[in-house]
């Protein structure tokens, strides 16, 4: 009888997801065409990212009954190439212990948990329970960590019968977002947990019993808001080949241009403590993305050694206005998947973010732009074969005139709206200006200022790699050493592109525009 009930519930879940998908045309106004979005309703943080047997798994905070934040579930999708996604039934539902908040997932290759079967390793998800009854009662222990496991390639998940695996005994309300990894050096699992204004590291031999190891960050980095969604992982430095560790920490509010954003630290980890590099001792935060709309991003686990990449994806929005942006069928998208590289630049360690190579498969047509010296003013570079609002741009410029003040791309439409993104030569800042890019009436915090990012390189060459997708722009400048992710909501799609130089000449070394295929069929 019990099995029959489970089967019926699963059938209902699958039917519900298929029905939901059919309600969406994926061509609604502002709907991204090559970014991941849910079929309908509300989505925020990416969760539980892992790769297993040819599939990239993407889970996400999801409320299937409304287009604003509500009781959190884990939505679920899989992809074989990080581009085209198949929606699956909701993986985790709220229960008597609480809503299902953010977390992570790993492949327990050696079955340390003992939860595998038929000689297959279990897939383990570790997540935060948020108990609303406890919060309303004024308790401080209403967030704690639970566990679920799968033995069928992640299609169904069973919650551990002895949840929670990590109760909250800290007396701190914010105790969440466990990111779990296997630390080879100490032969144990390590959980990185966000605890209000810092992170804690916990260790376990089996993913079921956890022991406190250390804390980090109370006096370092940005502290304008609550710390969330941490991620600790090892990387090899490109220039030296040495292994270092990177710690991502999202913060809300307190971002470099307002609202939520993601900072990072570099250092060493010995299985117990994270020791930051000396460059972090000045307490100045270092940001993964300077735009307003890349938050809560984490990386995939279990990427094959033959691949070797550290793959990242973020939530493309900002808590300042996420629940009121002018979309209704669905709310929120993910950023493009990115490959992270650890570089040593100017005697400091920096993360370089580049769009994954798989994106090139979406290129439909390309159009070269005539090479010329661009004098003060603008030249029309509107492509003949590509659609501006669904395009990729790769430009290599050189500042040849000391009088040059700014150079930028400008996208516009017949309604007089425009968006500008480029480089301020005098201030040595990249900038994104959406103040006149369309609708921002839904929030006074959305389109009221120009956003900026400092440049790390000293070269006269300016490299702009840009993706425009309906309601978003992602800039990877100087080979991804500086990134800016921004939402835009023009009243009609942008259909004109110009390259503008103010004050002096800019030499156009190379420039290409690609038309990109849509990923939803």
C-alpha positions, -999 to +999 in steps of 0.1 A: +000+000+000+028+024+010+046+018-023+014+024-043+010+058-025+046+067-032+041+058-069+009+079-071+026+109-055+055+106-079+031+104-109+013+135-096+046+153-093+057+145-128+023+154-142+024+187-123+059+196-137+048+187-173+016+207-169+036+236-156+060+235-184+031+235-209+018+267-194+049+286-204+058+294-240+093+305-231+087+335-253+071+358-228+084+394-226+118+396-210+121+358-210+158+349-215+164+326-245+197+310-236+198+313-198+182+288-174+148+298-161+120+278-144+089+270-164+068+291-142+068+308-107+095+318-083+132+308-084+163+319-064+196+304-053+212+275-072+216+245-049+231+210-049+252+213-081+270+180-090+279+160-121+272+123-123+272+098-152+271+123-180+246+148-164+250+182-148+225+185-120+211+219-111+188+223-081+174+257-071+153+274-045+118+271-059+082+281-049+059+263-073+027+280-061+036+317-066+059+341-084+073+357-052+093+340-024+073+314-005+078+280+012+110+268-003+114+236-023+143+223-043+135+225-080+155+203-103+169+201-138+196+182-157+218+189-187+243+170-207+261+201-219+253+230-195+232+246-223+200+226-229+181+217-197+155+191-189+131+200-161+125+172-136+100+169-108+106+189-075+133+170-056+127+181-020+094+194-005+090+211+029+080+188+057+073+190+095+110+201+101+107+231+079+111+247+045+140+234+024+166+262+022+199+262+003+226+235+005+248+213-016+251+177-030+279+153-034+286+119-048+296+096-019+320+076-040+332+053-012+298+050+004+311+065+037+275+072+047+264+036+042+233+048+023+243+033-010+229+001-024+236-025-050+273-014-049+263+020-063+275+052-045+247+073-030+241+109-040+239+130-009+221+163-005+228+184+026+205+214+031+191+238+056+157+233+073+140+266+082+113+260+107+087+287+104+069+277+136+102+281+156+109+315+140+074+328+148+078+315+184+109+337+188+133+308+190+170+311+178+174+275+167+149+273+138+176+267+112+195+234+111+209+210+086+191+180+071+202+153+046+186+134+018+200+107-005+193+092-039+203+058-054+186+063-088+208+090-105+190+118-086+155+111-099+140+105-064+153+115-030+148+100+005+151+122+035+174+107+062+153+092+090+174+108+118+173+144+105+186+169+115+222+157+111+234+191+124+212+208+150+216+245+158+231+249+192+248+282+185+221+305+197+224+323+163+193+325+140+213+325+108+228+290+106+225+278+070+236+270+034+259+240+040+284+235+012+300+200+015+333+188-001+357+159+003+390+171+016+416+147+003+444+159+025+426+150+057+405+122+042+372+136+055+341+156+046+342+193+052+310+214+055+313+252+051+283+269+068+272+305+069+266+317+104+254+353+104+286+373+100+311+346+094+315+310+082+321+278+103+339+247+092+325+213+103+341+179+096+327+144+093+339+109+083+305+098+069+283+129+062+260+119+091+279+130+123+295+164+122+321+180+144+329+217+147+364+226+134+369+264+132+354+298+123+365+324+097+357+359+087+343+379+115+369+407+109+376+403+072+358+411+040+325+429+036+300+430+065+272+451+053+247+423+056+242+386+065+267+361+050+251+334+029+258+305+004+295+299+011+316+275-011+351+263-003+372+245-030+408+239-041+423+253-073+456+253-090+471+287-097+475+291-135+509+308-133+525+284-107+505+252-106+504+254-068+472+244-050+454+271-032+418+273-018+391+297-027+362+306-004+331+322-019+307+341+004+276+359-007+263+388+013+230+406+015+230+436+015+265+451+012+274+446-024+299+469-042+270+486-062+243+480-036+222+451-025+233+415-027+266+403-042+293+376-038+328+382-024+357+357-023+388+350-003+419+330-013+442+311+010+452+277+023+430+251+041+445+223+063+413+203+069+404+223+099+412+260+093+412+284+064+442+307+064+437+337+041+464+352+020+480+384+033+462+405+007+430+400+026+444+414+058+435+450+048+398+440+052+389+452+018+365+428+000+372+413-033+342+407-055+334+379-079+311+401-100+306+438-097+272+440-114+240+442-094+227+408-105+249+379-097+242+364-063+244+332-042+265+314-069+282+281-061+302+255-080+296+220-093+310+190-074+323+158-089+335+173-122+357+146-138+395+150-135+398+148-172+377+179-175+394+197-146+373+229-146+357+246-116+322+254-129+301+281-114+265+295-118+247+322-099+212+336-094+207+365-118+189+390-096+192+411-065+172+410-033+167+448-035+140+442-062+139+405-071+103+400-061+090+430-081+107+429-115+082+431-143+078+394-151+048+374-140+047+339-155+082+332-140+106+352-119+144+350-121+170+334-142+205+319-136+237+335-150+255+318-177+276+288-165+312+300-160+346+285-157+367+298-128+405+301-130+428+312-102+453+338-114+482+355-098+481+391-109+499+421-094+513+398-067+477+390-056+454+360-063+423+367-084+395+347-098+390+349-135+355+340-148+349+331-184+317+317-201+319+280-205+333+268-238+300+249-245+284+282-252+300+284-286+276+257-298+248+282-296+265+305-321+243+306-351+258+332-374+286+357-370+292+391-384+326+408-385+326+445-379+348+467-401+381+475-385+388+512-382+401+540-359+371+552-341+373+590-335+352+609-311+316+600-315+297+569-325+297+543-353+267+521-360+277+485-356+241+471-357+245+435-371+226+425-402+224+388-394+221+388-356+193+400-332+207+425-308+187+413-279+199+377-284+235+381-292+272+377-282+298+404-288+336+401-287+356+433-291+393+441-287+401+478-285+432+498-279+433+533-263+456+552-287+448+588-277+455+604-243+424+625-247+401+595-248+377+597-218+353+568-223+346+540-248+315+519-246+289+498-264+254+514-266+223+495-273+190+513-281+155+511-295+129+532-312+114+542-279+144+564-270+158+539-244+195+530-242+219+509-223+256+517-221+284+494-210+322+500-213+353+516-199+360+550-183+396+556-193+402+585-170+387+568-139+401+534-148+366+519-142+344+496-162+308+508-160+272+497-167+246+524-172+210+512-172+195+545-159+178+550-193+175+514-204+137+510-199+113+502-171+126+507-136+094+521-121+090+489-101+118+498-077+136+530-068+167+509-062+169+496-097+179+522-123+190+552-103+228+550-106+257+540-129+275+508-116+313+506-117+341+480-114+378+486-109+402+474-136+430+450-126+451+452-158+473+482-168+473+474-206+460+499-231+441+470-247+404+468-236+387+434-242+350+432-240+331+399-242+294+405-238+262+385-239+228+402-243+197+381-237+163+398-236+165+413-201+201+408-191+237+417-200+268+398-189+302+414-194+335+394-192+361+421-195+399+416-199+395+378-204+371+376-174+393+393-148+364+418-143+327+407-146+295+427-145+260+411-146+230+434-150+193+431-156+175+455-180+139+459-190+135+479-222+099+485-233+108+471-267+138+450-276+170+468-284+176+468-322+205+491-326+241+489-315+268+516-315+304+518-305+311+551-289+344+569-280+343+602-261+372+626-260+396+609-284+403+580-307+401+543-300+416+517-323+393+488-331+416+458-334+389+431-338+351+429-334+326+401-339+289+397-332+272+363-330+236+355-333+228+328-306+203+300-307+176+297-281+178+267-258+141+261-253+122+241-279 
